[in-house]
Amino acid sequence: MYHGNARSKLKSIYDSREVEHMNIILLSGGSGKRLWPLSNDIRSKQFIKIFKTQDGAYESMVQRVFRQIKKTDEDANITIATSKTQVSTIHNQLGDSVGISVEPFRRDTFPAIALAAAYLTDERHISPEESVVICPVDPYVEDSYFEALKALEKQADKGEANLVLMGITPTYPSEKYGYIIPESSLDVSNVKTFKEKPDVETAKKYIAQGALWNGGVFACKLSYLLDKAHGLIDFTDYEDLYAGYEALNKISFDYAVVEKEEKIQVMRFGGQWKDLGTWNTLTEAMEEKVVGKGILNDQCHDVHIVNEMDVPILAMGLRDVVISASPEGILVSDKEQSSYIKPYVDGIEQQIMFAEKSWGSFHVLDVENESMTIKVTLNAGHSMNYHSHRNRDEVWVVISGCGKTIVDGMTQSVTAGDVITMSAGCRHTVLADTELKLIEVQLGSDISVHDKQKYALEYDAVTS
């Protein structure tokens, strides 16, 4: 059970508060391998900007989902449960105000949800008696999906069941999803049983029985999550759980909780719902055949190009093919075969060549034995950490924008054309007044991402 003293204190805070908005936990995980070469451990599939917006720009899956939630419920309390490697990218794409429950180590969905529940209660001060919706961060859905999430949360408010799942009406006999078999054909029904991911023929039999896809979406009281967490994990509060997180066992929420829960309902959802987990499914949702520099001749059929390189790709006479290029590699694949990419990517020695950070982004341009050349973009008002490197020298060449550098405590205004040199051991940072772009050349015999020592920056140096 959730500790009684803590619960009573929280209850006294919340008794007078009337809640009319949704509480949503978005689960953001993924190894980034199924959409290689655009994705990696830092930039998983949900961060790839591939969907064209009304103003002609591109947005990612997480930006699309965040925008759709706010359109449905402007005051929705959104928390993203994610690993620490994705935090900078989330801040880059969604801003600094979004709530983030950070996993210090990657565990499965049960520990992640337990940590997020404790975060909401102890850090965001959400009443344990409020309901919360938990869902993946990256479904491709229309606005009706988020209206359904509101209905799901209201159903959980009723207290008829401990858990209320969303069951997606199947559109084909898929082998990719588990199945929920309801007791009746009503919009809200008790759950009869769960079935693991089947083969196609078995999936057909399930669908004939009225089975629904299990998309990993559910709602419940926050107190229920906390009680389940305390039942399986020995901790007192959020800080205690966070501190001991590394020692937790990896276990899914479905296995730890859902499949053991007797008081459980399912709500049907018949709207559009796609899991864009592979190039094959992702290209089905793309509004354009070509993103980036690419040309398709008239003899191409069902071919998509996604190109992050500054060189053109020409495709001729191809059918059912996806072509994707980034600084990390090039993929040319039959769309159906692209679903089986993961073991091949496992065999590729990967280096992060592009990443979005909270302060901007970087793009590796060239790697030699004793040098690395990187294009860095800092957003206006942002800066790097004040830091030094033990084993490498650095040179910055400003190519656009203006700002200031701080090198061993000395501040200098910089603009396009300025060159700043820093020897190994030198403390340095750069602050952008406008969007600031620079070329960073790293020089040394032992260049490593781990060779970085951070320091506090004095306020006078920042403002001078």
Protein Blocks (a to p, Z undefined) as FASTA:
>chain_A
ZZfklmmmmmmmmmmpccfbdcdddddedjhlmmcckbcfklgfklpcfbdcfkopacdf
klmmmmmmmmmmmmbccdddddfklmmmmmmmnojkbccdddfbdcdfklmmmmmmmmmm
mmnopafkbccddddfkbccdfklmmmmmmmmmmmmnomafbdcdddddfbdcfkbccdd
dfbfcfbdcdfbdcddddfklmmmmmmnopacdehiacddfklmmmmmmmmpccfblmlm
mmmmmmpccddfklmmmmmpmbdcddddfbdcdddfbfklmmmmpmbfbgcjddddfkbg
hiacddfbfcdcddehiahiacdddfkbccdddfklmmmmmmmmmmpccddfbdcdfklc
cddfbdcfkbccddddddehiacdddddfkbccddddfbdcddddeehiacdddehiacd
ddehiacddddfbdcddddddddfbdcfklccdddddfklmmZZ
